[in-house]
Amino acid sequence: MTAETRIDRRFAALKQEGRPGFVAYVSAGDPDHETSLEIVRGLPQAGADVIELGMPFTDPMADGPAIQASGLRALKSGANMHRTLDLVRAFRAGDDDTPIVLMGYYNPIYVYGVDAFLKDAKDAGVDGLIIVDLPPEEDAELCLPALKAGLNFIRLATPTTDDKRLPTVLKNTSGFVYYVSMTGVTGTKDVNTEHVAAAVARLRNHSDLPVAVGFGIKTPAQVKAVGAAANAAVVGSALVSKIAETLDQEGRATAKTVSESLAFAAELASAVR
């Protein structure tokens, strides 16, 4: 992959600014398509440097209760892969700079068809993919075609990824490396920032790519501490939990959903500035 992507440009700009980035994760279509689009459109102004869009899936095995619930709300309101790409397309109509990464599982892409998905994702304005259940041994399945199509393929490294395994994990990774700060599922424990600093230093011995750290980051103080060690801090569960707090008893958006969600995102983003 030789062409520069929005992700490459954004991390280069962050380096120039001398600060870490804030990566905001939300589930596409949560709590409904229109509200989700409004939130996503507002994230850059709230301070998100990169947006991760969760692709709703019925069996999200790496996700904790908050993200599982957000995905189920999205599916209930009619979310699917076509609508997720529609959301990206609508976002791109007003923002051609902010990188968008689709995060999730291989099954919906497989059902869509790999070639059709990669073409439609690229045309919609997607910049990268994080597919949590495809190991490097399966790179020919999606990773290599994605790179050929001009999309970054972002790999996860975890506390159990040892030095022997890391070169295999990083071989076809591009854009950035996503370091999962703990074992287990998303949003169930708090991040250990001392452990993160050591892990990021170890990753940098193996790769020149930026390192973004996620799982367990819930507060501005944690964003700041992680940002001191890494190139970016990723917040997902805390943000989708904030969305959930604003919904009515039937799980529908209220007048507070967009404004309170974006205000919380701004609070988190202020910690990297």
ZAZARO-822823 format. One record per residue (C-alpha): residue number from 1; x, y, z. Coordinates in steps of 0.1 Angstrom, whole numbers. Layout:
<node><n>NUM</n><X>X</X><Y>Y</Y><Z>Z</Z></node>
...
END
This chain:
<node><n>1</n><X>0</X><Y>0</Y><Z>0</Z></node>
<node><n>2</n><X>17</X><Y>32</Y><Z>-11</Z></node>
<node><n>3</n><X>-9</X><Y>59</Y><Z>-14</Z></node>
<node><n>4</n><X>-13</X><Y>81</Y><Z>17</Z></node>
<node><n>5</n><X>-46</X><Y>78</Y><Z>35</Z></node>
<node><n>6</n><X>-66</X><Y>102</Y><Z>57</Z></node>
<node><n>7</n><X>-53</X><Y>81</Y><Z>87</Z></node>
<node><n>8</n><X>-17</X><Y>87</Y><Z>77</Z></node>
<node><n>9</n><X>-23</X><Y>124</Y><Z>72</Z></node>
<node><n>10</n><X>-41</X><Y>128</Y><Z>105</Z></node>
<node><n>11</n><X>-14</X><Y>111</Y><Z>126</Z></node>
<node><n>12</n><X>13</X><Y>132</Y><Z>107</Z></node>
<node><n>13</n><X>-7</X><Y>163</Y><Z>116</Z></node>
<node><n>14</n><X>-9</X><Y>152</Y><Z>152</Z></node>
<node><n>15</n><X>28</X><Y>147</Y><Z>153</Z></node>
<node><n>16</n><X>33</X><Y>182</Y><Z>139</Z></node>
<node><n>17</n><X>10</X><Y>196</Y><Z>166</Z></node>
<node><n>18</n><X>29</X><Y>177</Y><Z>193</Z></node>
<node><n>19</n><X>-1</X><Y>160</Y><Z>208</Z></node>
<node><n>20</n><X>-18</X><Y>126</Y><Z>210</Z></node>
<node><n>21</n><X>-51</X><Y>120</Y><Z>192</Z></node>
<node><n>22</n><X>-86</X><Y>112</Y><Z>205</Z></node>
<node><n>23</n><X>-104</X><Y>84</Y><Z>188</Z></node>
<node><n>24</n><X>-141</X><Y>82</Y><Z>194</Z></node>
<node><n>25</n><X>-160</X><Y>49</Y><Z>189</Z></node>
<node><n>26</n><X>-198</X><Y>47</Y><Z>184</Z></node>
<node><n>27</n><X>-220</X><Y>20</Y><Z>169</Z></node>
<node><n>28</n><X>-234</X><Y>29</Y><Z>135</Z></node>
<node><n>29</n><X>-271</X><Y>33</Y><Z>138</Z></node>
<node><n>30</n><X>-273</X><Y>36</Y><Z>176</Z></node>
<node><n>31</n><X>-300</X><Y>45</Y><Z>187</Z></node>
<node><n>32</n><X>-313</X><Y>51</Y><Z>152</Z></node>
<node><n>33</n><X>-298</X><Y>60</Y><Z>118</Z></node>
<node><n>34</n><X>-307</X><Y>97</Y><Z>119</Z></node>
<node><n>35</n><X>-295</X><Y>103</Y><Z>155</Z></node>
<node><n>36</n><X>-264</X><Y>83</Y><Z>149</Z></node>
<node><n>37</n><X>-255</X><Y>104</Y><Z>118</Z></node>
<node><n>38</n><X>-260</X><Y>136</Y><Z>138</Z></node>
<node><n>39</n><X>-237</X><Y>124</Y><Z>165</Z></node>
<node><n>40</n><X>-211</X><Y>112</Y><Z>140</Z></node>
<node><n>41</n><X>-213</X><Y>145</Y><Z>121</Z></node>
<node><n>42</n><X>-207</X><Y>164</Y><Z>154</Z></node>
<node><n>43</n><X>-177</X><Y>144</Y><Z>167</Z></node>
<node><n>44</n><X>-150</X><Y>162</Y><Z>147</Z></node>
<node><n>45</n><X>-162</X><Y>196</Y><Z>161</Z></node>
<node><n>46</n><X>-163</X><Y>180</Y><Z>196</Z></node>
<node><n>47</n><X>-126</X><Y>171</Y><Z>191</Z></node>
<node><n>48</n><X>-125</X><Y>136</Y><Z>177</Z></node>
<node><n>49</n><X>-94</X><Y>132</Y><Z>156</Z></node>
<node><n>50</n><X>-105</X><Y>97</Y><Z>142</Z></node>
<node><n>51</n><X>-139</X><Y>81</Y><Z>143</Z></node>
<node><n>52</n><X>-144</X><Y>44</Y><Z>148</Z></node>
<node><n>53</n><X>-177</X><Y>32</Y><Z>136</Z></node>
<node><n>54</n><X>-189</X><Y>-1</Y><Z>150</Z></node>
<node><n>55</n><X>-205</X><Y>-24</Y><Z>124</Z></node>
<node><n>56</n><X>-236</X><Y>-38</Y><Z>143</Z></node>
<node><n>57</n><X>-234</X><Y>-76</Y><Z>146</Z></node>
<node><n>58</n><X>-256</X><Y>-101</Y><Z>165</Z></node>
<node><n>59</n><X>-227</X><Y>-119</Y><Z>182</Z></node>
<node><n>60</n><X>-200</X><Y>-94</Y><Z>192</Z></node>
<node><n>61</n><X>-178</X><Y>-117</Y><Z>213</Z></node>
<node><n>62</n><X>-150</X><Y>-91</Y><Z>220</Z></node>
<node><n>63</n><X>-174</X><Y>-65</Y><Z>233</Z></node>
<node><n>64</n><X>-186</X><Y>-58</Y><Z>268</Z></node>
<node><n>65</n><X>-222</X><Y>-51</Y><Z>279</Z></node>
<node><n>66</n><X>-223</X><Y>-14</Y><Z>268</Z></node>
<node><n>67</n><X>-211</X><Y>-19</Y><Z>232</Z></node>
<node><n>68</n><X>-232</X><Y>-51</Y><Z>229</Z></node>
<node><n>69</n><X>-263</X><Y>-31</Y><Z>239</Z></node>
<node><n>70</n><X>-255</X><Y>-3</Y><Z>215</Z></node>
<node><n>71</n><X>-252</X><Y>-28</Y><Z>186</Z></node>
<node><n>72</n><X>-284</X><Y>-44</Y><Z>195</Z></node>
<node><n>73</n><X>-302</X><Y>-10</Y><Z>197</Z></node>
<node><n>74</n><X>-288</X><Y>-3</Y><Z>162</Z></node>
<node><n>75</n><X>-299</X><Y>-36</Y><Z>148</Z></node>
<node><n>76</n><X>-334</X><Y>-32</Y><Z>163</Z></node>
<node><n>77</n><X>-337</X><Y>2</Y><Z>145</Z></node>
<node><n>78</n><X>-328</X><Y>-13</Y><Z>112</Z></node>
<node><n>79</n><X>-290</X><Y>-10</Y><Z>110</Z></node>
<node><n>80</n><X>-271</X><Y>-32</Y><Z>85</Z></node>
<node><n>81</n><X>-240</X><Y>-29</Y><Z>64</Z></node>
<node><n>82</n><X>-256</X><Y>-10</Y><Z>36</Z></node>
<node><n>83</n><X>-270</X><Y>16</Y><Z>60</Z></node>
<node><n>84</n><X>-236</X><Y>18</Y><Z>78</Z></node>
<node><n>85</n><X>-220</X><Y>27</Y><Z>45</Z></node>
<node><n>86</n><X>-248</X><Y>52</Y><Z>38</Z></node>
<node><n>87</n><X>-240</X><Y>68</Y><Z>71</Z></node>
<node><n>88</n><X>-203</X><Y>72</Y><Z>61</Z></node>
<node><n>89</n><X>-214</X><Y>85</Y><Z>27</Z></node>
<node><n>90</n><X>-236</X><Y>112</Y><Z>43</Z></node>
<node><n>91</n><X>-208</X><Y>121</Y><Z>67</Z></node>
<node><n>92</n><X>-184</X><Y>125</Y><Z>39</Z></node>
<node><n>93</n><X>-207</X><Y>150</Y><Z>21</Z></node>
<node><n>94</n><X>-197</X><Y>175</Y><Z>48</Z></node>
<node><n>95</n><X>-163</X><Y>163</Y><Z>60</Z></node>
<node><n>96</n><X>-135</X><Y>151</Y><Z>37</Z></node>
<node><n>97</n><X>-108</X><Y>151</Y><Z>63</Z></node>
<node><n>98</n><X>-117</X><Y>131</Y><Z>94</Z></node>
<node><n>99</n><X>-106</X><Y>95</Y><Z>91</Z></node>
<node><n>100</n><X>-133</X><Y>69</Y><Z>95</Z></node>
<node><n>101</n><X>-125</X><Y>33</Y><Z>106</Z></node>
<node><n>102</n><X>-150</X><Y>5</Y><Z>105</Z></node>
<node><n>103</n><X>-146</X><Y>-18</Y><Z>135</Z></node>
<node><n>104</n><X>-162</X><Y>-52</Y><Z>140</Z></node>
<node><n>105</n><X>-164</X><Y>-88</Y><Z>128</Z></node>
<node><n>106</n><X>-159</X><Y>-106</Y><Z>96</Z></node>
<node><n>107</n><X>-193</X><Y>-122</Y><Z>92</Z></node>
<node><n>108</n><X>-213</X><Y>-91</Y><Z>79</Z></node>
<node><n>109</n><X>-185</X><Y>-84</Y><Z>54</Z></node>
<node><n>110</n><X>-184</X><Y>-121</Y><Z>43</Z></node>
<node><n>111</n><X>-222</X><Y>-120</Y><Z>38</Z></node>
<node><n>112</n><X>-219</X><Y>-87</Y><Z>19</Z></node>
<node><n>113</n><X>-191</X><Y>-102</Y><Z>-3</Z></node>
<node><n>114</n><X>-155</X><Y>-91</Y><Z>1</Z></node>
<node><n>115</n><X>-150</X><Y>-75</Y><Z>-33</Z></node>
<node><n>116</n><X>-183</X><Y>-57</Y><Z>-32</Z></node>
<node><n>117</n><X>-178</X><Y>-45</Y><Z>3</Z></node>
<node><n>118</n><X>-143</X><Y>-31</Y><Z>-3</Z></node>
<node><n>119</n><X>-154</X><Y>-13</Y><Z>-34</Z></node>
<node><n>120</n><X>-185</X><Y>2</Y><Z>-17</Z></node>
<node><n>121</n><X>-166</X><Y>10</Y><Z>15</Z></node>
<node><n>122</n><X>-138</X><Y>28</Y><Z>-4</Z></node>
<node><n>123</n><X>-164</X><Y>47</Y><Z>-25</Z></node>
<node><n>124</n><X>-184</X><Y>57</Y><Z>6</Z></node>
<node><n>125</n><X>-153</X><Y>72</Y><Z>22</Z></node>
<node><n>126</n><X>-141</X><Y>46</Y><Z>47</Z></node>
<node><n>127</n><X>-104</X><Y>48</Y><Z>54</Z></node>
<node><n>128</n><X>-96</X><Y>17</Y><Z>74</Z></node>
<node><n>129</n><X>-108</X><Y>-16</Y><Z>89</Z></node>
<node><n>130</n><X>-104</X><Y>-32</Y><Z>123</Z></node>
<node><n>131</n><X>-117</X><Y>-68</Y><Z>121</Z></node>
<node><n>132</n><X>-113</X><Y>-84</Y><Z>155</Z></node>
<node><n>133</n><X>-119</X><Y>-120</Y><Z>146</Z></node>
<node><n>134</n><X>-96</X><Y>-124</Y><Z>116</Z></node>
<node><n>135</n><X>-60</X><Y>-135</Y><Z>126</Z></node>
<node><n>136</n><X>-29</X><Y>-127</Y><Z>105</Z></node>
<node><n>137</n><X>-30</X><Y>-163</Y><Z>92</Z></node>
<node><n>138</n><X>-61</X><Y>-153</Y><Z>72</Z></node>
<node><n>139</n><X>-47</X><Y>-121</Y><Z>56</Z></node>
<node><n>140</n><X>-55</X><Y>-134</Y><Z>21</Z></node>
<node><n>141</n><X>-92</X><Y>-134</Y><Z>31</Z></node>
<node><n>142</n><X>-96</X><Y>-96</Y><Z>37</Z></node>
<node><n>143</n><X>-65</X><Y>-79</Y><Z>48</Z></node>
<node><n>144</n><X>-45</X><Y>-81</Y><Z>15</Z></node>
<node><n>145</n><X>-75</X><Y>-72</Y><Z>-7</Z></node>
<node><n>146</n><X>-82</X><Y>-43</Y><Z>16</Z></node>
<node><n>147</n><X>-47</X><Y>-30</Y><Z>13</Z></node>
<node><n>148</n><X>-49</X><Y>-34</Y><Z>-25</Z></node>
<node><n>149</n><X>-81</X><Y>-14</Y><Z>-25</Z></node>
<node><n>150</n><X>-64</X><Y>15</Y><Z>-6</Z></node>
<node><n>151</n><X>-79</X><Y>9</Y><Z>28</Z></node>
<node><n>152</n><X>-57</X><Y>7</Y><Z>60</Z></node>
<node><n>153</n><X>-60</X><Y>-27</Y><Z>78</Z></node>
<node><n>154</n><X>-54</X><Y>-20</Y><Z>115</Z></node>
<node><n>155</n><X>-44</X><Y>-50</Y><Z>136</Z></node>
<node><n>156</n><X>-49</X><Y>-55</Y><Z>173</Z></node>
<node><n>157</n><X>-20</X><Y>-62</Y><Z>197</Z></node>
<node><n>158</n><X>-29</X><Y>-73</Y><Z>232</Z></node>
<node><n>159</n><X>-11</X><Y>-79</Y><Z>266</Z></node>
<node><n>160</n><X>-7</X><Y>-116</Y><Z>255</Z></node>
<node><n>161</n><X>9</X><Y>-108</Y><Z>221</Z></node>
<node><n>162</n><X>46</X><Y>-116</Y><Z>229</Z></node>
<node><n>163</n><X>77</X><Y>-105</Y><Z>210</Z></node>
<node><n>164</n><X>77</X><Y>-137</Y><Z>190</Z></node>
<node><n>165</n><X>42</X><Y>-132</Y><Z>178</Z></node>
<node><n>166</n><X>43</X><Y>-94</Y><Z>172</Z></node>
<node><n>167</n><X>62</X><Y>-95</Y><Z>138</Z></node>
<node><n>168</n><X>34</X><Y>-118</Y><Z>124</Z></node>
<node><n>169</n><X>7</X><Y>-95</Y><Z>138</Z></node>
<node><n>170</n><X>24</X><Y>-63</Y><Z>124</Z></node>
<node><n>171</n><X>34</X><Y>-76</Y><Z>90</Z></node>
<node><n>172</n><X>5</X><Y>-63</Y><Z>70</Z></node>
<node><n>173</n><X>-8</X><Y>-37</Y><Z>95</Z></node>
<node><n>174</n><X>-11</X><Y>-1</Y><Z>83</Z></node>
<node><n>175</n><X>-25</X><Y>32</Y><Z>95</Z></node>
<node><n>176</n><X>-19</X><Y>25</Y><Z>132</Z></node>
<node><n>177</n><X>-16</X><Y>-3</Y><Z>156</Z></node>
<node><n>178</n><X>-45</X><Y>-7</Y><Z>181</Z></node>
<node><n>179</n><X>-32</X><Y>-18</Y><Z>214</Z></node>
<node><n>180</n><X>-59</X><Y>-35</Y><Z>236</Z></node>
<node><n>181</n><X>-49</X><Y>-24</Y><Z>271</Z></node>
<node><n>182</n><X>-63</X><Y>-55</Y><Z>289</Z></node>
<node><n>183</n><X>-74</X><Y>-90</Y><Z>285</Z></node>
<node><n>184</n><X>-112</X><Y>-96</Y><Z>283</Z></node>
<node><n>185</n><X>-140</X><Y>-77</Y><Z>267</Z></node>
<node><n>186</n><X>-145</X><Y>-39</Y><Z>262</Z></node>
<node><n>187</n><X>-155</X><Y>-15</Y><Z>290</Z></node>
<node><n>188</n><X>-154</X><Y>-39</Y><Z>319</Z></node>
<node><n>189</n><X>-123</X><Y>-28</Y><Z>337</Z></node>
<node><n>190</n><X>-102</X><Y>4</Y><Z>340</Z></node>
<node><n>191</n><X>-70</X><Y>9</Y><Z>320</Z></node>
<node><n>192</n><X>-37</X><Y>5</Y><Z>338</Z></node>
<node><n>193</n><X>-17</X><Y>34</Y><Z>325</Z></node>
<node><n>194</n><X>17</X><Y>22</Y><Z>338</Z></node>
<node><n>195</n><X>12</X><Y>-10</Y><Z>320</Z></node>
<node><n>196</n><X>2</X><Y>9</Y><Z>288</Z></node>
<node><n>197</n><X>35</X><Y>29</Y><Z>288</Z></node>
<node><n>198</n><X>56</X><Y>-2</Y><Z>289</Z></node>
<node><n>199</n><X>35</X><Y>-20</Y><Z>263</Z></node>
<node><n>200</n><X>36</X><Y>10</Y><Z>239</Z></node>
<node><n>201</n><X>74</X><Y>12</Y><Z>243</Z></node>
<node><n>202</n><X>76</X><Y>-25</Y><Z>234</Z></node>
<node><n>203</n><X>54</X><Y>-21</Y><Z>203</Z></node>
<node><n>204</n><X>76</X><Y>8</Y><Z>191</Z></node>
<node><n>205</n><X>106</X><Y>-16</Y><Z>191</Z></node>
<node><n>206</n><X>88</X><Y>-36</Y><Z>164</Z></node>
<node><n>207</n><X>70</X><Y>-9</Y><Z>144</Z></node>
<node><n>208</n><X>72</X><Y>28</Y><Z>133</Z></node>
<node><n>209</n><X>34</X><Y>30</Y><Z>131</Z></node>
<node><n>210</n><X>14</X><Y>52</Y><Z>155</Z></node>
<node><n>211</n><X>0</X><Y>33</Y><Z>185</Z></node>
<node><n>212</n><X>-36</X><Y>39</Y><Z>196</Z></node>
<node><n>213</n><X>-47</X><Y>24</Y><Z>229</Z></node>
<node><n>214</n><X>-82</X><Y>14</Y><Z>238</Z></node>
<node><n>215</n><X>-104</X><Y>-7</Y><Z>262</Z></node>
<node><n>216</n><X>-110</X><Y>6</Y><Z>297</Z></node>
<node><n>217</n><X>-105</X><Y>43</Y><Z>290</Z></node>
<node><n>218</n><X>-135</X><Y>61</Y><Z>305</Z></node>
<node><n>219</n><X>-124</X><Y>96</Y><Z>319</Z></node>
<node><n>220</n><X>-106</X><Y>127</Y><Z>307</Z></node>
<node><n>221</n><X>-78</X><Y>119</Y><Z>332</Z></node>
<node><n>222</n><X>-74</X><Y>84</Y><Z>317</Z></node>
<node><n>223</n><X>-74</X><Y>99</Y><Z>282</Z></node>
<node><n>224</n><X>-46</X><Y>123</Y><Z>293</Z></node>
<node><n>225</n><X>-25</X><Y>96</Y><Z>309</Z></node>
<node><n>226</n><X>-28</X><Y>72</Y><Z>280</Z></node>
<node><n>227</n><X>-21</X><Y>100</Y><Z>256</Z></node>
<node><n>228</n><X>12</X><Y>107</Y><Z>274</Z></node>
<node><n>229</n><X>24</X><Y>73</Y><Z>264</Z></node>
<node><n>230</n><X>6</X><Y>65</Y><Z>231</Z></node>
<node><n>231</n><X>-2</X><Y>84</Y><Z>199</Z></node>
<node><n>232</n><X>-39</X><Y>82</Y><Z>206</Z></node>
<node><n>233</n><X>-65</X><Y>72</Y><Z>232</Z></node>
<node><n>234</n><X>-96</X><Y>53</Y><Z>221</Z></node>
<node><n>235</n><X>-129</X><Y>57</Y><Z>240</Z></node>
<node><n>236</n><X>-158</X><Y>35</Y><Z>231</Z></node>
<node><n>237</n><X>-178</X><Y>19</Y><Z>260</Z></node>
<node><n>238</n><X>-180</X><Y>52</Y><Z>280</Z></node>
<node><n>239</n><X>-192</X><Y>71</Y><Z>250</Z></node>
<node><n>240</n><X>-219</X><Y>46</Y><Z>240</Z></node>
<node><n>241</n><X>-229</X><Y>44</Y><Z>277</Z></node>
<node><n>242</n><X>-234</X><Y>82</Y><Z>277</Z></node>
<node><n>243</n><X>-257</X><Y>78</Y><Z>246</Z></node>
<node><n>244</n><X>-276</X><Y>51</Y><Z>264</Z></node>
<node><n>245</n><X>-281</X><Y>73</Y><Z>295</Z></node>
<node><n>246</n><X>-299</X><Y>99</Y><Z>274</Z></node>
<node><n>247</n><X>-325</X><Y>75</Y><Z>258</Z></node>
<node><n>248</n><X>-361</X><Y>71</Y><Z>270</Z></node>
<node><n>249</n><X>-374</X><Y>39</Y><Z>285</Z></node>
<node><n>250</n><X>-380</X><Y>23</Y><Z>251</Z></node>
<node><n>251</n><X>-344</X><Y>30</Y><Z>241</Z></node>
<node><n>252</n><X>-353</X><Y>59</Y><Z>217</Z></node>
<node><n>253</n><X>-334</X><Y>92</Y><Z>213</Z></node>
<node><n>254</n><X>-345</X><Y>122</Y><Z>233</Z></node>
<node><n>255</n><X>-338</X><Y>159</Y><Z>229</Z></node>
<node><n>256</n><X>-307</X><Y>154</Y><Z>251</Z></node>
<node><n>257</n><X>-291</X><Y>125</Y><Z>231</Z></node>
<node><n>258</n><X>-270</X><Y>144</Y><Z>206</Z></node>
<node><n>259</n><X>-260</X><Y>174</Y><Z>227</Z></node>
<node><n>260</n><X>-251</X><Y>154</Y><Z>259</Z></node>
<node><n>261</n><X>-232</X><Y>127</Y><Z>239</Z></node>
<node><n>262</n><X>-212</X><Y>153</Y><Z>220</Z></node>
<node><n>263</n><X>-206</X><Y>173</Y><Z>252</Z></node>
<node><n>264</n><X>-191</X><Y>142</Y><Z>268</Z></node>
<node><n>265</n><X>-169</X><Y>136</Y><Z>237</Z></node>
<node><n>266</n><X>-157</X><Y>172</Y><Z>239</Z></node>
<node><n>267</n><X>-148</X><Y>167</Y><Z>276</Z></node>
<node><n>268</n><X>-127</X><Y>136</Y><Z>267</Z></node>
<node><n>269</n><X>-111</X><Y>153</Y><Z>237</Z></node>
<node><n>270</n><X>-100</X><Y>183</Y><Z>258</Z></node>
<node><n>271</n><X>-77</X><Y>160</Y><Z>276</Z></node>
<node><n>272</n><X>-54</X><Y>156</Y><Z>246</Z></node>
<node><n>273</n><X>-52</X><Y>194</Y><Z>239</Z></node>
END
